[in-house]
Amino acid sequence: MGFLSLVIALLLEQVRPLSEDNWLYLGLRAAARTIERNFNAGETQQGALAWFILVIPPVLLAWGGFALLAHLHSPIGCLLWDVAVLYLTLGFRQFSHFYTDIQAALAAHDLARARELLSAWKSREGGTFSAADLSVEEVSRLAIEEALIASHRHVFGVFFWFVVLPGPSGAVLYRVADYLARIWNRNAEEHFGHFAREAFGVIDWLPVRLTAIGFAIVGNFEDAIFSYKTRASRHADAARGILVAAGAGALGVRLGEPAQAWRGALLEPEPIGEALPAAEAGPAAMQSAVGLVWRSLVLWMMLLLMLWIAGFFG
């Protein structure tokens, strides 16, 4: 049933994408800001307490709804509950419009519009970033990086925890923990968001590595593994470094933050293979990145289908 729930939720999200301004996300954003305002006394302990207050109730609600429907012997109800929660927690369309619009702007040779879109994309969680002086290659490079990271956090990471925990509770855990790790760490100097960042690091430790392996399998495996081993650890954000390094090798392009580092995460672009230098990122590489993500999705869906079949006949 889990496989069917994922398929339906992904198809539904493609047909009718969830708006970023939907009432549920706006409610989560308001709750996060209210709790931060009332609990933030500059200490990590307050951040830990606030994290549990905001994470545990929706996770229990997602699990409790599924458990109740299962107790009532309603497989259709369980399926619909899974689909509804997955629709709210995963999906390409929650970030792909930025990427698609940047592609279209570059294709139309409208670099100013592409810079504007990239700035809005990277700054939407409260950070500060300006793409005003970036070249076409740098805009393409950063757009690919954001797409690889967003595909993991909006799709593959949610997949993993949906499969691991009962009902759709894992999907809710991952989505809320990811959001808090970002929204409560806008200011790196404050201690309040440290627990949220560390907690999400633990939650995302295995999923991010599985996503990197998926990129390697469906891309250039040898260069992806080489890049992962030699460059991932150089990034200030470990998860970001893993995804960017593996994606660079899988695509055969140079990825890494340009000279204008964002939130102190500086990773200079350099060749990712020993024998063959990587190509510069550009509009063509952006299209290749789309193919890489979709092939990864097919890979993990096929693996999940095989597990479902094995469980059904086992």
N, C-alpha and C positions, 0 to 999 in steps of 0.2 A: 504493500500500500504506500510505503514511503516513496518508492520510485514513481508511482502514478501521481502522487501528490506534487512532486517536484515538476514533473512534465506539465501538469495542468497549470500550476502556478506560473511557470516560465512562459507558457503560451498565453495565459491571461495577461501577464505583464507586458508582453509584446503587443497584444491587441489594444489593451487599455492601460498604459503606463501610469504608475502612481505618481501624483504630483508631489513635489518637494514641500508644498505648502498644505498638505493634507492635515486634517485635524489631529491625527494621532502624533505625527512628527512635531507639529507645533506644540502639542501638549507636553511631549517629552522635553522639548527645548525649554519651554517655560518652567517645567518642574526642575530641570537641571539648574537653571539660573536661579530659581527661588531657593533651592536647597543650598546652592553654593553661597548665595548672599547671606543666608541665615546660619550656616554652619562654618563658613570659612573664617577661622581665627588664626590662620597662618601655620597650622600644624598638620602633620600627616595623619594623625589619629582622627581628626574631624573629617578629613577626606575619606578615610576608610569607612567610618560610620555612615557618612552620606552615600557612599557607593552601595553599601548593603541596603540602605533604605530605598534607593531608587531601582536597584537591580532585582532584588528578591521577589517583590510582589508581582511584577509582570511575568517572571519566569514561573512562579507558582500558579498564576492564572492560566498560562498556556498549558502547563502540565495538568492542572486540575480539570480544565475543560475537556481535555482529551481523555483523562481517566474516567470522568463521569460518563462520557459518551460510550467508552469501552465497557463500563459497568452495565450500561443499559443495553448492551449488545447491539449497538447501532454502527455498523461498519461504514455506512454512507455518511453518518454524522461525523465519525472520526476523520473520514476523507475530507469532508468539507471544512472541518475545523483546521486540519493540516494545511489545506490549500489557502484558507483565509489568512492564517498566520504567516505562511511562507510568502504570500503575495505582499504582505506588509513589511517583510524583513529582507527579501532578496530581490535582485533584478538588475539587468543591464541598463534598463532605461532610466535608472536613478542617476546615472552619470554620463551615459553615452551621448546625450544631446550636446554636451559641451564638446566632446571629441568630434562628433559628426560636423558640428558647426565650424570648428577649427579647420577640419579637413576641407570643407566647402570654401572657407575663406582663403585658404592657401591655394586651392585649385583656381580660384578667381583672382589670384595675385593681390589679394587684399590683406597685406601683412598687418596693417593697423588694426583691422577687425579681429584677426587671429590673436594678436597681442592682447587686445581688450578681453576676449573670451578666456584666454589662458589666465590672465590676472584674476578675473572673476572666479574661475574654477578653483585656483589654488588658494584664494583668500576667503572662500565662502564659510569656513568654520571659525572665522575671527582672526586668522593670521593676516600678515601683511606681505604682499608680494607685488612687484611691478615687472611686467614683461616689456616695458616701453622701449628698451634698447636692445632687445633680443633679435637675432637674425632668424631667417626661415628655418635653418637647421636647428637652432636652439629651441625655437617654439615647437618644432616637431618632436625634438628629443624629450622635452618636458611633458608634452601631451602624451607621448607613448608611455613615459614613466607613470604618469597619473592614471592612465588607462589600465596598465598592468596591476597597479596597486588597488585601484577601485574594483577591478574585476575579482580580485581576491577577496576584498572585504565585503563586497556586495553579493558575491556568488559563491566562490569556492570555500571560503571560511564558514559561511552559513550552511553550505552543504554538509561539511564535516560534522558540525555540532548537531545538526538536525538528525543525522544518522546515528550519532553516538548516544544522545540523551533521549529519554522517552517522550513520545509525542513531538510537538514543535517547540518544546521548552528550550532545546539547545539553540535553535535559531534565534529566539528572543534573547537568550543570554549573550550570544555573540554580538547581535546588533546593538543592544543597549550598552554593553561593555565597550564596544568599539567607539560608540558615540561619546561616552563619558571620557574615555581616554583622550579624545581629541578636544572636546569642548572645555574640559577642566585643565588643560595644559597649554592654553594659549600663551600664558606667561611662564616661561621656563624657570623663572626665579622663585615662584611660589611653591610651597610644599603641599598645598591642599590637593593638587591633582596627582601627586606622586603615586599614591596607592592605586588610583584608577589606571595609570599608565603601566604600573608593574603587574596588576591583575590581568590586564588585557594581554600583556606580554606572555604571561603564563598560558592564558586561554588560547592565544594565537601561535604558540611555539611550534606545535606539530602541524597545524593546518598550513602555515606559511611555507614550511619546508615541503609539504606534499604538493602545494601549488607550484613551487619552483621545480620539483621533479616532473610534474605534468608538463610545464613549459619545455623542459629538456627533452622529454619523450616525443613530443609532437613537433619540436623544432630541431635545431642543430645540437644533438645530444652532447657531442664531445666538447664543443666550445662552451655550451651552457654549463657543463660540470666544471670545466676549467675556470671559467669566469666566476662561478659560484665559490670555488675553493680559494681563488686568489684575491677577489675584490670585495666580496660581501662584507667581510669583517671591517673594512675601512670606512663604512658608513656610520654616521652617528646614530641613526635609527636602524637597529639590527634587522627588523622585518623588512623595512624599505630596501636596505642594502641587499638582502637575499633576493627579493623579487626583481630589483633592477639589474643585479648582476646576472641572474639566471636568464632574464628576458633579453639582455644584451647579447649573451652568448647564443641563445636560441634563435634570435633574429639576425645575428651577424652585424649589428650596428653599434655605434658608440652611444652609450647612455651614461648618465651621471649629471649631477647638477652643474650648470654653467657657473661662470665666475660669481654671479649674484646668488649666493647661498641662501636657502630658505630655512629659517629657524635653525641656523647653524649646521645644517646637514650638507656638508660639502663633499662631493665625490667627483674629482676631475675626470672628464672623459679621456679614455686611452684605449689602445687596441686590446681586445679581449682574447686574442689567440696568439700563440707563439709564432706560427709560420705566416699567417695571413692577417694583415691589419683589418679591423672592422671598417665598414662603410659609415659615412656620415648619415645621420638621421635626416629624413626629408619626407615629403608627402607620400612617396612610394613606400617608405618604411612604415608610415602610419597605417597604410592599408595592409601591409604584412602583419602588423601587430594585431589588427582585427582578426585576421585569419588564425593567428596563433592562439588567441583567446577562445575563439569558437572551436578550434580543434581540441583544446584542453577541455572545454565543456563536453564535447562528444566523448572524449576519453573517459572522464569521470562518470558520465551518465551510463556508458557501456559497462563500466566496472560495477556500478550500482545495480544495473539491470541483471548482471550475472549473479550478484549476491542475492538479489530478490528471487531470481529463478531457483538458485540453489536452496534458499530457505523455503520456498514454496513446495519444492519436490522433496526436500529433506525432512 
